[in-house]
Amino acid sequence: MANPYVPVLISIVIAVVFSLVFVGGSRFLGPRRPTATKTSLFECGMPGRFHAEQRFSVKFYMVAVLFILFDLEAVFLFPWSVVFRQFVEEGQAVLVFTEMVVFLGVLFLGWFYCLKRGAFQWD
């Protein structure tokens, strides 16, 4: 019997090859006429006002980490809720529910820690 992950591996290889071919093709075959206007910094419809290497507040990174934290919650919680009925029918509902409660407990501990540290305050 064939490995069930072979189609996924083939899809990934095809996606990487097509990406490299199209990006490389546009890089080497596309027109290049750099001008001062084309190479200048441009952001959100306005010319850049600050130097590109300025420091950013740590809060931007904290928001990114919090987004990843709560995004992972959704990634694990939705599939779990879809297959939970199957676990109930198999008699493993208590174990699976306990694992999810522990996962959510750790997640809420992190949320309360961030709340106490003032990570959600934008002052």
C-alpha positions as CSV (number, residue, x, y, z in Angstrom):
1,M,0.0,0.0,0.0
2,A,1.3,3.4,-0.9
3,N,2.2,6.0,1.7
4,P,-0.8,8.4,2.1
5,Y,1.5,11.4,2.4
6,V,2.9,11.0,-1.1
7,P,0.2,13.1,-2.8
8,V,0.9,15.9,-0.2
9,L,4.6,15.7,-0.9
10,I,4.0,15.8,-4.7
11,S,1.8,18.9,-4.3
12,I,4.4,20.7,-2.2
13,V,7.1,19.9,-4.8
14,I,4.9,21.1,-7.6
15,A,4.1,24.3,-5.7
16,V,7.8,25.0,-5.0
17,V,8.9,24.3,-8.6
18,F,6.2,26.5,-10.1
19,S,7.0,29.3,-7.6
20,L,10.7,29.2,-8.4
21,V,10.0,29.0,-12.2
22,F,7.7,32.0,-12.2
23,V,9.7,34.2,-9.8
24,G,13.0,33.3,-11.6
25,G,11.4,33.8,-15.0
26,S,10.1,37.2,-14.1
27,R,13.4,38.2,-12.5
28,F,15.6,37.1,-15.5
29,L,13.2,37.7,-18.4
30,G,11.2,40.7,-17.2
31,P,12.0,44.3,-18.1
32,R,14.2,46.3,-15.7
33,R,14.3,50.0,-16.0
34,P,15.1,51.4,-12.6
35,T,14.5,55.1,-12.1
36,A,14.8,57.2,-9.0
37,T,11.0,57.2,-8.6
38,K,10.8,53.4,-8.9
39,T,13.6,52.7,-6.4
40,S,12.4,55.3,-3.8
41,L,10.7,54.2,-0.6
42,F,6.9,54.2,-0.9
43,E,4.5,53.1,1.8
44,C,0.7,53.3,2.0
45,G,0.4,55.9,-0.8
46,M,2.9,58.3,0.8
47,P,6.6,58.7,0.4
48,G,8.6,57.5,3.4
49,R,9.3,60.1,6.0
50,F,11.6,58.0,8.3
51,H,14.8,56.0,7.9
52,A,14.1,52.3,7.3
53,E,16.3,51.2,10.2
54,Q,14.4,53.0,12.9
55,R,13.6,51.1,16.1
56,F,10.1,49.7,16.7
57,S,8.3,49.4,20.0
58,V,8.4,46.0,21.7
59,K,4.6,46.2,21.8
60,F,4.5,45.4,18.0
61,Y,6.3,42.2,18.6
62,M,4.1,41.4,21.6
63,V,1.0,41.8,19.4
64,A,2.5,39.4,16.9
65,V,3.2,36.8,19.6
66,L,-0.3,37.2,21.0
67,F,-1.7,36.8,17.6
68,I,0.2,33.5,17.1
69,L,-0.9,32.4,20.5
70,F,-4.6,32.9,19.9
71,D,-4.4,31.8,16.3
72,L,-3.0,28.4,17.5
73,E,-6.0,28.2,19.8
74,A,-8.3,28.3,16.8
75,V,-6.2,25.9,14.8
76,F,-6.5,23.3,17.5
77,L,-10.0,24.0,18.7
78,F,-11.9,23.8,15.5
79,P,-10.7,20.4,14.3
80,W,-11.2,19.1,17.9
81,S,-14.8,20.3,18.0
82,V,-15.5,18.6,14.6
83,V,-14.2,15.1,15.7
84,F,-15.4,15.3,19.3
85,R,-18.6,13.4,18.5
86,Q,-16.5,10.5,17.1
87,F,-14.6,10.3,20.3
88,V,-17.8,10.3,22.3
89,E,-19.0,7.3,20.2
90,E,-15.7,5.5,20.8
91,G,-15.9,6.1,24.6
92,Q,-12.9,8.4,24.8
93,A,-14.8,11.6,25.4
94,V,-13.5,12.1,29.0
95,L,-9.8,11.8,28.0
96,V,-10.1,14.0,24.9
97,F,-12.2,16.6,26.8
98,T,-9.6,16.6,29.7
99,E,-6.8,17.2,27.2
100,M,-8.6,20.2,25.7
101,V,-9.4,21.6,29.1
102,V,-5.7,21.4,30.0
103,F,-4.7,23.1,26.7
104,L,-7.2,25.9,27.2
105,G,-6.1,26.2,30.8
106,V,-2.5,26.8,29.7
107,L,-3.7,29.2,27.1
108,F,-5.7,31.2,29.6
109,L,-2.8,31.3,32.0
110,G,-0.8,32.9,29.2
111,W,-3.6,35.3,28.5
112,F,-3.9,36.3,32.2
113,Y,-0.1,36.8,32.4
114,C,-0.2,39.1,29.4
115,L,-3.2,40.9,30.9
116,K,-1.4,41.4,34.2
117,R,1.8,42.6,32.5
118,G,-0.2,45.2,30.5
119,A,0.4,43.7,27.1
120,F,-3.1,44.8,26.0
121,Q,-2.6,48.4,27.0
122,W,-1.6,50.8,24.2
123,D,-0.6,53.8,26.4
